[in-house]
């Protein structure tokens, strides 16, 4: 009886929530996310588990019994092997699956260590120049898809590489030339690119931590390492867990580093990761089919990624994020660093920032000089490559494609983000928690999986239509961007909604405004800065999106966006173009990114902008 | 104006019952207050009347019309929120004019009506300011003007004075009372401040844990509280426990070694356990009339509070708090004898 009463009142609650606006927003959000996120992934899963028309583990058995994919015994490679005067650090091949996992684990651990140390120093100590380091440490976040690994390869090249030249040939510090390439090269490039993710998340945790937590422990006699181990680290665990997991997922799905190394040196070990396997198979997809083995690999990728995501879900949902991003309620504890401390901190940061910025520095040099063809060091400055951005018809087309796709994706992400977050923030409908998860989940779904899913789903169910990527991938790229970069907009808008007290809308309804009217009169004007801020981030990260761009985008060359063009250059298959044009394109991406972040940080005052991923 | 009737209204939030079978009538033109501690359900009840929440059970009537399922925007009430809920992106004028624009009132009439209502709340000349450029008291008045300008049948006020400093609060309270009487608008007020409730209201509903404990005029709830919660929530009290020994015009109660006469609120019979509720201000040191109780004990604690002396006296059967003239010769550890008229002694069944 009681049970029934409660469910009856729940029904009335739902009925009340379902005014036309909320109903539309709710249905639209779920429809969009089902069509452009869940159903494509479901199609992959279906193909992977289907054999001769029945459910089967056939493809997985095939994958795990093939040493090419999964081998506990080493299948070649060189790891700290000395041949002649060169030390080869390439990594050992254990098949695609284990290789990917080993690289991802290595990157996660090393990025975590670097990120935690950097965050601790920045959050807890004061020293001259701290604010400069604070900004410079984020340089690796600037997008240099593919070119980053190319540049690292160029630096580490045993003969003619700048590092080996300086430290072996000139300074004689190194006993041998060092060749970092293959799996080890990928791990190095990814660590340097991804540690800021851990750094930012841990820093956010440390900054929002109530300083009395540590002060209380200190007053009870805990100090130094003990304090760190018992109080500081456990309390910054949410940030560390979220950051580390995201790094793990990013490493698994990354195409930029492997393709960069393949492009630079053709190193066979750089091919031996899951993401490249899927990518290579995709290249054959123009003929109209993707092998079930690729689907099985995609399922494995998405399983790892989604498991990781579920583990950290409670740290990355919109609700958590909104509280985290407020921050600054108290002045964080900092202490002045003495001379000895400063003498330790400076070399750490300088070394870290210098090595992590190699790709960005390299991009600038490549784009503005003749370094690509001059050998060891650049000989002259040239604007030829920059001017190609405006004159080369293929480059211009790639740029305008990217602008068009990203712009349209932002529009969709803004509508979807506003609708869905409003439902989550204001209604008591069932399924709002699931919607919250769905909005954040694209962080965890590897782009390459999205690409495979879109291909299977839309060639399967929309064959020959405008949504068929074999007919035209442009629309699908827009949808892919809008979903993949949705979390940026959703988080920002949700944070804005948290700041709009519900009473502001309620008072409008008591004055006679419907929910629809109060949404546009009251809510939208108050969150417009958040909408723009989130939209800017979505735009920036859509422009530099790699995974779907180089796969779906490859299905019709005239529809390829910027990153597709860069990958073609680096991969060595573009008809015309040199790596310097790719670098010039990266420079363009970096410029867009810097301007956008500056706008959202300084003009819109969105602290959210840089926070996390 | 309108008469509001609640019939068996119940609202639960998960396991918490915010409104528990509330039935009461608020008369046309009445200033009615829901008073209670935080979390007692008074704001929820107000929101149920506004249509911002829908009840799990029960009905809401405006002038005998069932409005339970009407959405808020159709009910025609004016509401002032605790945080004022002024829209930060609109000027004072736009805030106040909003309800009129929704009602498609012609532009020229909007202008004159906004002007009028701003004069009413003494804010003329501030039309172009933004909320953040106003003081707390001014913001409160904008919120009030915004609610009043649409000429609502019913005015709902949710702790509108609680964010103001003490002095301004008293000023605004007088203004509000005066305005309400002038407009004759049915007003429902929510507060946790019993003094505010006393000063403003025609009638008060005292709420606790979602239930209405008592409805009555300020005098009734103060002098004739229907239970211990109301007795202790309204005004300061000392509560002693005793047993009824005799019943006549008054009820006689034995507390420890002494006997006290008082007025029983509920039916009691000899031998019943009862609470004896005493208010500090009812005590004096002089015996002024015949029917008084005399209590004597040692002063355990005392303090001067400017013109008045507060003291705690340990008597047989408990401790009592008394407020006396500060010229009374009392000192710590010394005996003191105080008197209280029996009509002011409240006796409640335990």
Interface residues (C-beta under 8 A of the other chain):
Chain A: X5 X6 X8 X9 X12 X13 X16 X19 X501 X503 X504 X506 X507 X508 X509 X510 X511 X512 X513 X514 X517 X521 X522 X525 X526
Chain B: X12 X50 X51 X52 X54 X56 X57 X71 X72 X73 X74 X75 X76 X77 X78 X79 X81 X82 X83 X85 X87 X88 X89 X98 X99 X102 X103 X143 X146 X147 X150 X156
